[in-house]
Amino acid sequence: MKSALLEVMRMNRICRMVLATCLGSFILVIFYFQSMLHPVMRRNPFGVDICCRKGSRSPLQELYNPIQLELSNTAVLHQMRRDQVTDTCRAHSALSRKRRVLTPNDLKHLVVDEDHELIYCYVPKVACTNWKRLMMVLTGRGKYSDPMEIPASEAHVAANLKTLNQYSIPEINHRLKSYLKFLFVREPFERLVSAYRNKFTQKYNTSFHKRYGTKIIRRQRRNATQEALRRGHDVRFEEFVAYLIDPHTQREEPFNEHWQTVHSLCHPCHIRYDLVGKYETLEEDSNYVLQLAGVGGSLKFPTYAKSTRTTDEMTTEFFQNISSEHQTQLYEVYKLDFLMFNYSVPSYLKLEGAVGV
């Protein structure tokens, strides 16, 4: 009798344990599906909800496997831009693939956002300050909410953003495969004139004057004054162009990032970018990236005053005093950027002979 009672009690205990386990699993399943349907939301001080990407579709899924079956005009446009890059790399493989393998040091321009699975290759003089501000908001986990409240100087502090070269080789490969990769480009000579205006005509850029201006004047200006040689503060655009096409310059060291070619900064023939944004359609392309990242409802690309930006008309004026020989040599330096990103040869150029395509 006693043993029978003990057996009954043991069976009751087992039944209670099984019931508790089943109930716990049921609650876990309910919680899982609720979290899938209602992702965790973070409330920032301005009352804007920023949704974590965890549990939702990735930007790559949104781009290549959209919920709607019919591709939007924007998606078709970006497919054409991807194809243009691929075709140019294939047609000019000898130029575009001078090195077969990239090293981690080649990836220092690729900013990583772990939360939204994004990789952004920043190109100076193509709205990179505002895009770095956006990346700080996206990666800040509530620390920032309004990108324009971040000072430009802070946006360029290297420690504020993580770049791809800081990861191990397996981690790099995983992110290149799984994250949405994008960059922004600009008409190459307009970008070049913008870099010259910013770095050589502004009085506050004394570091560039000392580092590059003195060197340019020493090599390119006859009978330079001692003040010019010492300060490097009055570099002319013609001297800047002569410095860029000088073979000695290219043998001495890589170009500064502000006038380095895009294909050398971002390596689009080695890394397949999912989106190529353009300066000419900056806001639309930027907001499309944010939409794919799942934050388009709460975060927009900052609008900015365009009164000081370098225009096509300004670029035309700067090239008026450049000889056709130097124009042709300069075009050869930036030719891949023109072709890869579908920019036509500017009408103001006076190129010598046929330009190879």
Phi, psi and chi 1 to 4 in degrees:
 res  aa     phi    psi   chi1   chi2   chi3   chi4
   1 MET       -  -43.9 -176.8   70.7  179.7      -
   2 LYS   -65.0  -41.1 -175.8  176.2  179.7 -179.4
   3 SER   -66.0  -35.3   62.3      -      -      -
   4 ALA   -64.7  -40.4      -      -      -      -
   5 LEU   -63.8  -42.6 -177.5   60.8      -      -
   6 LEU   -63.2  -37.1  -70.8  172.4      -      -
   7 GLU   -64.2  -41.1 -178.7   65.1   21.2      -
   8 VAL   -62.8  -45.2  169.5      -      -      -
   9 MET   -61.4  -40.7  -67.6  175.2   64.9      -
  10 ARG   -63.1  -41.6 -170.7  173.5   69.0   84.7
  11 MET   -65.0  -39.2  -66.9  -61.1  -64.9      -
  12 ASN   -61.8  -41.6  -75.4  -19.8      -      -
  13 ARG   -64.0  -40.9 -170.1  160.0   54.8 -113.1
  14 ILE   -63.9  -43.0  -68.0  172.7      -      -
  15 CYS   -61.4  -41.5  -71.6      -      -      -
  16 ARG   -63.8  -39.7  -74.8 -162.7  -61.7  -88.2
  17 MET   -65.0  -43.8  -69.2  173.3   63.2      -
  18 VAL   -62.5  -42.7  170.8      -      -      -
  19 LEU   -62.7  -42.4  179.2   62.4      -      -
  20 ALA   -64.7  -40.5      -      -      -      -
  21 THR   -63.2  -46.0  -58.4      -      -      -
  22 CYS   -62.0  -43.4  -67.5      -      -      -
  23 LEU   -63.8  -41.5 -177.7   60.3      -      -
  24 GLY   -62.9  -42.4      -      -      -      -
  25 SER   -63.3  -39.8  -60.5      -      -      -
  26 PHE   -62.9  -43.4 -179.5   66.2      -      -
  27 ILE   -63.9  -40.6  -67.4  171.8      -      -
  28 LEU   -62.3  -42.0 -176.8   61.3      -      -
  29 VAL   -63.4  -44.1  169.4      -      -      -
  30 ILE   -60.4  -45.4  -70.0  176.9      -      -
  31 PHE   -62.4  -39.5  177.5   78.8      -      -
  32 TYR   -61.5  -48.3  173.4   76.8      -      -
  33 PHE   -70.0  -32.2  -80.3  106.0      -      -
  34 GLN   -65.2  -39.6  -78.4 -175.8  -24.9      -
  35 SER   -67.9  -30.8   66.9      -      -      -
  36 MET   -69.2  -39.6  -69.0  -70.2  -74.2      -
  37 LEU   -79.7  -31.4  -67.0  170.6      -      -
  38 HIS  -129.2   81.7  -54.4  -73.2      -      -
  39 PRO   -56.8  152.1  -21.1   31.4      -      -
  40 VAL   -60.8  135.4  177.9      -      -      -
  41 MET  -110.4  142.2  -54.1  -64.9  -75.2      -
  42 ARG  -107.9  133.3  -75.9 -158.8  -57.7  -91.7
  43 ARG   -98.7  121.7  174.2   78.7   57.0 -178.3
  44 ASN   -94.2  168.9   70.3   26.9      -      -
  45 PRO   -60.0  -21.2  -21.3   31.8      -      -
  46 PHE   -92.3    4.9  -71.4   82.1      -      -
  47 GLY    81.0   13.7      -      -      -      -
  48 VAL   -97.1  129.1  178.4      -      -      -
  49 ASP   -82.7  124.3  -70.1  -35.9      -      -
  50 ILE  -113.1  118.5  -60.2  177.7      -      -
  51 CYS   -92.4  132.3  178.9      -      -      -
  52 CYS   -66.7  151.2  -53.7      -      -      -
  53 ARG   -79.9  -17.0  -76.4 -134.2   59.6   88.6
  54 LYS   -58.4  127.5  -55.5  -58.2 -178.2 -176.0
  55 GLY    88.3   -5.2      -      -      -      -
  56 SER  -112.1  175.3   58.4      -      -      -
  57 ARG   -68.5  142.0  -75.4  163.3   55.1   84.0
  58 SER   -77.4  160.6   73.5      -      -      -
  59 PRO   -57.4  -36.6  -26.1   34.7      -      -
  60 LEU   -63.4  -40.3  -83.3 -175.4      -      -
  61 GLN   -64.3  -41.5  -70.8  174.3  -42.4      -
  62 GLU   -63.2  -34.7  -67.5  -70.0   -9.8      -
  63 LEU   -78.9  -50.4  177.5   62.9      -      -
  64 TYR   -94.6  -19.5  -67.4  113.3      -      -
  65 ASN  -131.8   63.7  -60.2  -65.0      -      -
  66 PRO   -64.9  152.1   25.1  -33.4      -      -
  67 ILE   -62.4  -42.9  -65.0  174.9      -      -
  68 GLN   -78.0  135.6   68.6  -84.4   15.6      -
  69 LEU   -70.4  -34.9  -64.7  178.4      -      -
  70 GLU   -84.0  126.7 -173.9  175.7  -14.6      -
  71 LEU   -69.5  139.7  -70.6  176.9      -      -
  72 SER   -76.3  164.5   65.8      -      -      -
  73 ASN   -60.2  -35.0  -69.0  -23.6      -      -
  74 THR   -64.8  -43.8  -56.5      -      -      -
  75 ALA   -62.6  -40.5      -      -      -      -
  76 VAL   -64.5  -41.9  171.7      -      -      -
  77 LEU   -59.0  -44.8  171.7   64.0      -      -
  78 HIS   -71.9  -28.9  -76.2  -77.7      -      -
  79 GLN   -65.0  -40.1  179.6   61.6   57.6      -
  80 MET   -63.6  -39.4  -67.9  171.6   60.8      -
  81 ARG   -66.8  -40.2  -69.3  178.8 -178.4  175.8
  82 ARG   -61.7  -43.6  -75.1 -167.4  -65.2  -87.0
  83 ASP   -63.1  -37.7  -68.0  -16.7      -      -
  84 GLN   -61.7  -43.8  177.4   71.6   23.1      -
  85 VAL   -63.3  -46.5  172.3      -      -      -
  86 THR   -60.7  -45.3  -59.1      -      -      -
  87 ASP   -64.3  -40.3  -67.3  -15.3      -      -
  88 THR   -66.9  -41.7  -56.5      -      -      -
  89 CYS   -61.9  -39.9  -68.9      -      -      -
  90 ARG   -69.2  -41.7 -173.6 -179.5  -62.2  118.3
  91 ALA   -73.2  -25.7      -      -      -      -
  92 HIS  -124.1   45.5  -62.1   81.4      -      -
  93 SER   -61.0  -33.2   57.8      -      -      -
  94 ALA   -64.2  -36.4      -      -      -      -
  95 LEU   -83.2  -42.4  -74.5  174.0      -      -
  96 SER   -78.7  -21.4   61.2      -      -      -
  97 ARG  -122.2   55.9  -67.9  178.7  179.2  -93.2
  98 LYS   -62.1  -29.6  -70.8 -176.4  177.5  179.6
  99 ARG  -119.2  138.6  -73.0  178.9  -57.8  161.0
 100 ARG   -80.4  -29.2  -66.3 -179.4 -179.8  -85.7
 101 VAL  -126.3  138.8  179.6      -      -      -
 102 LEU   -90.3  149.1  -63.5  179.9      -      -
 103 THR  -104.9  162.7   66.0      -      -      -
 104 PRO   -53.2  -32.9  -30.4   37.2      -      -
 105 ASN   -64.1  -23.5 -169.0   52.9      -      -
 106 ASP   -74.0   -9.9  -65.0  -44.0      -      -
 107 LEU  -106.0   14.7  -52.5  175.5      -      -
 108 LYS   -73.7  -10.4   60.2 -173.2  177.8 -177.6
 109 HIS   -94.1   -1.7  -88.2 -112.8      -      -
 110 LEU   -96.5  106.0  -81.6   70.0      -      -
 111 VAL   -86.2  135.0  177.3      -      -      -
 112 VAL  -109.4  133.8  179.3      -      -      -
 113 ASP  -116.6  103.8  173.0    6.2      -      -
 114 GLU   -67.8  -39.5  -62.8  -84.5   -0.7      -
 115 ASP   -65.0  -36.7  -68.1  -21.1      -      -
 116 HIS  -110.4    4.4  -57.9   88.7      -      -
 117 GLU    57.2   56.4  -60.8 -177.2    1.0      -
 118 LEU  -123.9  147.2  -60.8  173.2      -      -
 119 ILE  -130.5  122.3  -66.2  177.0      -      -
 120 TYR  -117.4  120.0  160.0   57.2      -      -
 121 CYS   -90.4  113.0 -176.1      -      -      -
 122 TYR   -87.1  138.0   71.6   88.8      -      -
 123 VAL  -120.1  114.4  177.9      -      -      -
 124 PRO   -55.9  144.2  -28.8   37.5      -      -
 125 LYS    72.7   19.2  -51.8  -46.0  -60.8  176.1
 126 VAL  -132.3   59.9 -167.4      -      -      -
 127 ALA    57.1   30.1      -      -      -      -
 128 CYS   -72.0  -26.0   77.4      -      -      -
 129 THR   -62.9  -48.4  -58.8      -      -      -
 130 ASN   -67.9  -33.7  -81.4  -12.0      -      -
 131 TRP   -72.0  -33.0 -106.5  110.6      -      -
 132 LYS   -66.2  -37.9  -75.5 -177.0  176.3 -178.9
 133 ARG   -59.7  -44.9  -75.1  168.5  165.5  151.8
 134 LEU   -61.4  -41.7  -78.6  173.3      -      -
 135 MET   -66.0  -31.9  -65.7  -62.2  -78.0      -
 136 MET   -68.0  -36.5  -71.9  176.3   68.2      -
 137 VAL   -66.5  -45.2  172.6      -      -      -
 138 LEU   -66.3  -35.1  -69.4  169.9      -      -
 139 THR   -97.6   -4.2   59.8      -      -      -
 140 GLY   -79.5  -10.9      -      -      -      -
 141 ARG    51.4   49.0  -57.6 -165.2  173.4 -173.6
 142 GLY    95.5   -9.7      -      -      -      -
 143 LYS   -66.4  -36.8 -178.1  178.4  179.7 -179.4
 144 TYR  -121.8  151.1  -51.8   99.8      -      -
 145 SER  -131.1  -39.0   55.8      -      -      -
 146 ASP  -108.0  112.6 -178.9   -1.4      -      -
 147 PRO   -59.0  -32.2   15.1  -26.7      -      -
 148 MET   -76.7   -6.6  -66.6  -48.3  -70.0      -
 149 GLU   -84.0   -7.9  -71.4 -172.3  -12.6      -
 150 ILE   -87.7  119.3  -58.8  172.6      -      -
 151 PRO   -59.7  146.6  -20.4   31.8      -      -
 152 ALA   -58.0  -38.7      -      -      -      -
 153 SER   -62.7  -36.4   57.0      -      -      -
 154 GLU   -70.7  -33.8 -170.4  173.7  -19.4      -
 155 ALA   -64.0  -25.4      -      -      -      -
 156 HIS   -97.9    7.0  -66.7  -66.1      -      -
 157 VAL   -76.2  120.3  174.1      -      -      -
 158 ALA   -58.3  -35.2      -      -      -      -
 159 ALA   -69.6  -14.3      -      -      -      -
 160 ASN   -79.5  -13.4  -73.9  -24.6      -      -
 161 LEU  -136.4  145.7  -68.4  167.0      -      -
 162 LYS   -96.4  133.4 -167.1  166.6 -175.3  177.8
 163 THR  -109.9  160.6   50.0      -      -      -
 164 LEU   -64.5  -27.6 -164.3   59.0      -      -
 165 ASN   -68.8   -9.2   62.3  -48.8      -      -
 166 GLN   -85.4   -2.7  -63.2  172.8 -102.7      -
 167 TYR   -99.6  166.1  -66.7   84.8      -      -
 168 SER   -74.3  164.8   68.1      -      -      -
 169 ILE   -58.1  -47.9  -61.4  -62.1      -      -
 170 PRO   -60.6  -38.2  -24.0   34.5      -      -
 171 GLU   -67.3  -38.5  -70.2  172.0  -27.9      -
 172 ILE   -61.0  -49.2  -71.3  171.4      -      -
 173 ASN   -61.8  -40.2  -71.4  -29.4      -      -
 174 HIS   -62.0  -44.9  167.2   71.0      -      -
 175 ARG   -70.9  -37.5  -79.1  155.3 -176.7   77.0
 176 LEU   -63.0  -31.1  -73.7  174.9      -      -
 177 LYS   -82.2  -35.2  179.5 -179.5  177.8 -179.0
 178 SER  -103.7  -20.7  -54.6      -      -      -
 179 TYR   -97.6  154.4  -71.7   13.7      -      -
 180 LEU   -77.8  123.8 -176.0  139.1      -      -
 181 LYS  -108.0  130.7  -57.5  166.5  -68.3  -63.3
 182 PHE  -145.8  158.4   67.4   98.5      -      -
 183 LEU  -147.6  166.4   75.1  162.9      -      -
 184 PHE  -124.2  138.3  -81.3   79.7      -      -
 185 VAL  -125.2  169.7  -59.2      -      -      -
 186 ARG  -148.4  156.3 -175.4  177.1 -174.5  177.2
 187 GLU   -51.6  122.0 -158.9  -82.0  -17.2      -
 188 PRO   -55.8  -42.4  -28.0   36.8      -      -
 189 PHE   -77.6  -29.1  -75.7  172.2      -      -
 190 GLU   -65.8  -41.0 -174.6  178.3  -60.9      -
 191 ARG   -63.8  -39.4  173.9  176.3  168.9 -113.9
 192 LEU   -64.3  -45.0 -172.7   65.5      -      -
 193 VAL   -64.7  -37.8  169.7      -      -      -
 194 SER   -60.9  -42.5  177.5      -      -      -
 195 ALA   -64.1  -42.9      -      -      -      -
 196 TYR   -62.2  -47.6  166.2   77.5      -      -
 197 ARG   -60.1  -41.6  -68.6  180.0   64.6 -144.4
 198 ASN   -73.6  -40.9  178.1 -114.2      -      -
 199 LYS   -92.8  -21.6  -59.4  -53.4  176.2 -173.9
 200 PHE  -120.4  -10.1  -66.0  109.3      -      -
 201 THR  -111.9   -5.1   68.2      -      -      -
 202 GLN   -96.8  128.6  -57.1  -64.1  -33.5      -
 203 LYS   -62.7  -29.1  -67.1 -179.3  179.3  179.2
 204 TYR   -76.0  -13.3   59.2   80.3      -      -
 205 ASN   -86.8   52.2  -94.8  -37.0      -      -
 206 THR   -63.5  -29.1   54.2      -      -      -
 207 SER   -65.0  -39.3   60.8      -      -      -
 208 PHE   -70.5  -36.7  -92.1   82.2      -      -
 209 HIS   -61.0  -44.3  -58.8  163.7      -      -
 210 LYS   -70.0  -45.3  -74.2  -77.7 -171.5 -178.9
 211 ARG   -72.4  -44.0  172.9   73.9  176.4   82.7
 212 TYR  -114.4  -37.5  -65.0  100.1      -      -
 213 GLY   -59.9  -45.4      -      -      -      -
 214 THR   -62.9  -39.3   54.3      -      -      -
 215 LYS   -66.0  -43.6 -176.6 -173.3  -59.5 -176.8
 216 ILE   -63.8  -45.5  -67.1  171.0      -      -
 217 ILE   -65.2  -41.2  -68.6  171.7      -      -
 218 ARG   -61.1  -37.6 -174.3  170.9   64.3 -108.4
 219 ARG   -86.6  -32.8  -70.2 -174.4 -172.6  170.5
 220 GLN  -109.1  -11.8  -54.0  -60.5  -26.2      -
 221 ARG  -113.1  123.6 -174.0 -179.8  -57.7  178.9
 222 ARG   -79.7  143.4  -66.3  179.9  179.2  178.0
 223 ASN    55.7   39.5  -56.5  -42.2      -      -
 224 ALA   -67.0  145.3      -      -      -      -
 225 THR   -72.9  159.3   65.4      -      -      -
 226 GLN   -63.2  -35.1  -73.6  -58.9  -49.9      -
 227 GLU   -63.9  -44.7 -178.2 -175.4   21.3      -
 228 ALA   -63.6  -40.2      -      -      -      -
 229 LEU   -66.8  -31.4  -69.6  169.1      -      -
 230 ARG   -82.0  -38.7  177.8  174.7   54.8   84.5
 231 ARG   -98.8  -31.9  -63.7  176.6   57.7 -168.2
 232 GLY    60.7   33.5      -      -      -      -
 233 HIS   -96.4   -6.5   63.4  -64.2      -      -
 234 ASP  -131.3   44.0   60.9  -11.9      -      -
 235 VAL   -63.8  131.4  172.7      -      -      -
 236 ARG   -87.8  154.6  -57.8  163.1 -170.3  148.2
 237 PHE   -62.3  -37.2 -174.2   66.0      -      -
 238 GLU   -61.2  -37.3  -55.8   93.3  -75.1      -
 239 GLU   -69.6  -38.3  -64.4  168.2  -24.2      -
 240 PHE   -61.7  -45.5  178.8   52.3      -      -
 241 VAL   -62.9  -44.6  169.2      -      -      -
 242 ALA   -60.4  -37.5      -      -      -      -
 243 TYR   -64.0  -41.1  163.2   77.7      -      -
 244 LEU   -67.5  -37.0  -66.6  176.5      -      -
 245 ILE   -90.9   -4.7   62.5  176.7      -      -
 246 ASP   -68.1  120.8 -176.1  -10.5      -      -
 247 PRO   -56.1  -31.1  -23.5   33.6      -      -
 248 HIS   -62.8  -37.3 -179.9   73.4      -      -
 249 THR   -61.6  -47.8  -59.6      -      -      -
 250 GLN   -71.5  -24.7  -60.9  176.7   45.3      -
 251 ARG   -79.7  -30.2  -73.2 -165.1  -58.1  -93.8
 252 GLU   -69.9  -48.1 -178.1 -178.3   53.3      -
 253 GLU  -166.5  160.4   61.8 -179.7  -12.9      -
 254 PRO   -62.8  154.4  -19.1   30.8      -      -
 255 PHE   -58.7  151.4  -79.1  175.9      -      -
 256 ASN   -61.8  147.9  177.7  -86.6      -      -
 257 GLU   -58.2  -24.8   62.9  178.2    8.6      -
 258 HIS   -73.2  -21.5  -68.9   84.2      -      -
 259 TRP  -127.2    9.8   48.0   84.6      -      -
 260 GLN   -68.6  149.3  179.4   60.1  -77.0      -
 261 THR   -66.2  151.0   59.3      -      -      -
 262 VAL   -64.4  -39.7  175.6      -      -      -
 263 HIS   -67.5  -21.5   71.9  -94.0      -      -
 264 SER   -85.0  -25.6  -64.4      -      -      -
 265 LEU   -81.3  -41.1  -69.2  175.3      -      -
 266 CYS  -111.8  -12.4  -63.1      -      -      -
 267 HIS    54.4   55.4  -47.7  -75.3      -      -
 268 PRO   -69.5  -11.3   23.2  -32.2      -      -
 269 CYS   -86.9  -11.7  -69.0      -      -      -
 270 HIS  -106.3  -30.4  -66.8   80.6      -      -
 271 ILE  -114.4  123.7  -61.6  170.7      -      -
 272 ARG   -84.4  105.4  178.6  174.2  169.0   78.4
 273 TYR   -78.8  137.9  -74.0   89.8      -      -
 274 ASP   -82.5  -29.9  -55.9  -67.9      -      -
 275 LEU  -135.9  134.3  -69.2  177.2      -      -
 276 VAL  -116.5  102.8  176.8      -      -      -
 277 GLY   -84.6  157.2      -      -      -      -
 278 LYS  -124.3  145.7  -69.0 -161.4  168.8 -171.8
 279 TYR   -61.0  -31.5 -167.5   75.6      -      -
 280 GLU   -69.8  -22.9  -64.2   77.5   14.6      -
 281 THR  -127.4   44.8   51.3      -      -      -
 282 LEU   -59.2  -52.1  179.0   59.5      -      -
 283 GLU   -66.9  -43.7  -70.0 -174.3   28.2      -
 284 GLU   -62.5  -46.6  -57.6   95.8  -56.3      -
 285 ASP   -67.0  -39.5  -66.8  -16.5      -      -
 286 SER   -64.5  -45.1  -63.6      -      -      -
 287 ASN   -68.8  -25.9  -70.2  -31.5      -      -
 288 TYR   -67.0  -41.6 -177.1   52.7      -      -
 289 VAL   -60.5  -46.0  173.4      -      -      -
 290 LEU   -64.1  -35.4  -64.2  173.2      -      -
 291 GLN   -63.7  -45.4  174.4 -167.9  -33.6      -
 292 LEU   -63.7  -31.0  -67.5  171.7      -      -
 293 ALA   -77.9   -6.0      -      -      -      -
 294 GLY    84.4   14.1      -      -      -      -
 295 VAL  -121.3   12.9  -63.8      -      -      -
 296 GLY   -61.6  -24.5      -      -      -      -
 297 GLY   -78.0  -19.8      -      -      -      -
 298 SER  -118.0  -11.9   58.1      -      -      -
 299 LEU  -138.2  130.0 -166.7   60.0      -      -
 300 LYS  -125.8  155.8  -60.6  -66.7 -177.8 -173.3
 301 PHE   -66.8  133.4 -173.6   81.4      -      -
 302 PRO   -65.0  135.0  -15.7   28.3      -      -
 303 THR   -80.8  153.5   55.3      -      -      -
 304 TYR  -148.5  159.1   62.5   99.9      -      -
 305 ALA   -69.3  133.4      -      -      -      -
 306 LYS  -103.7   11.9  -61.2 -178.3  179.9 -179.8
 307 SER   -67.6  -28.1   57.9      -      -      -
 308 THR  -103.2   -1.0   60.0      -      -      -
 309 ARG   -69.5  152.1   63.0  158.5  -74.5 -171.5
 310 THR   -77.0  127.5  -59.6      -      -      -
 311 THR  -108.3  173.0   62.9      -      -      -
 312 ASP   -63.4  -36.3 -178.5   62.0      -      -
 313 GLU   -64.5  -42.6  -68.9   75.5   16.5      -
 314 MET   -62.4  -43.3  -73.6 -176.0 -167.6      -
 315 THR   -60.1  -42.0  -54.8      -      -      -
 316 THR   -57.5  -44.3  -58.2      -      -      -
 317 GLU   -63.4  -41.7  -70.1  179.7   16.4      -
 318 PHE   -63.9  -31.1  -86.4   92.2      -      -
 319 PHE   -87.3   -2.9  -87.4   84.2      -      -
 320 GLN   -61.3  -35.2  -69.7  -60.0  -49.5      -
 321 ASN   -97.7   11.6  -64.5  -36.2      -      -
 322 ILE   -95.4  127.9  -54.0  -60.8      -      -
 323 SER   -64.6  156.1   69.4      -      -      -
 324 SER   -61.7  -33.1   59.0      -      -      -
 325 GLU   -63.4  -46.7  179.2 -174.7    2.4      -
 326 HIS   -70.4  -34.7  -77.7 -172.5      -      -
 327 GLN   -60.7  -43.7  -72.8 -174.9    9.2      -
 328 THR   -64.7  -43.6  -57.0      -      -      -
 329 GLN   -65.4  -39.2  -69.3  175.9  -61.9      -
 330 LEU   -67.3  -39.6 -170.6   67.4      -      -
 331 TYR   -60.0  -38.9  177.2   80.8      -      -
 332 GLU   -62.1  -34.1  -72.4  -61.0  -40.2      -
 333 VAL   -65.2  -39.9  173.0      -      -      -
 334 TYR  -105.6   11.3  -68.5   91.6      -      -
 335 LYS   -57.3  -43.3 -178.9  172.4   74.5  171.2
 336 LEU   -61.5  -37.3  -90.9 -175.7      -      -
 337 ASP   -65.0  -40.5  -79.0    3.2      -      -
 338 PHE   -59.3  -49.0  -85.0   99.2      -      -
 339 LEU   -72.2  -45.0  -61.5  175.1      -      -
 340 MET   -63.1  -35.7 -163.3  171.4  -71.6      -
 341 PHE  -109.4   16.5  -53.7  116.9      -      -
 342 ASN    62.7   44.5 -156.9   27.7      -      -
 343 TYR  -102.3  129.4  -72.1  107.0      -      -
 344 SER   -77.0  160.1   58.1      -      -      -
 345 VAL   -63.8  125.2  177.5      -      -      -
 346 PRO   -58.1  141.8  -22.8   33.3      -      -
 347 SER   -67.6  -22.3   58.6      -      -      -
 348 TYR   -80.1  -10.7   56.1   77.4      -      -
 349 LEU   -74.4  142.9  -71.6 -172.1      -      -
 350 LYS  -115.9   81.9  -54.7  178.9  -69.7  -68.1
 351 LEU   -84.3  142.5  -59.7  178.9      -      -
 352 GLU   -86.0  123.7  -66.7 -173.5  -19.5      -
 353 GLY    71.3 -173.6      -      -      -      -
 354 ALA   -79.1  136.0      -      -      -      -
 355 VAL   -87.3  123.1  177.0      -      -      -
 356 GLY   -67.8  137.6      -      -      -      -
 357 VAL  -121.3      -  -64.0      -      -      -
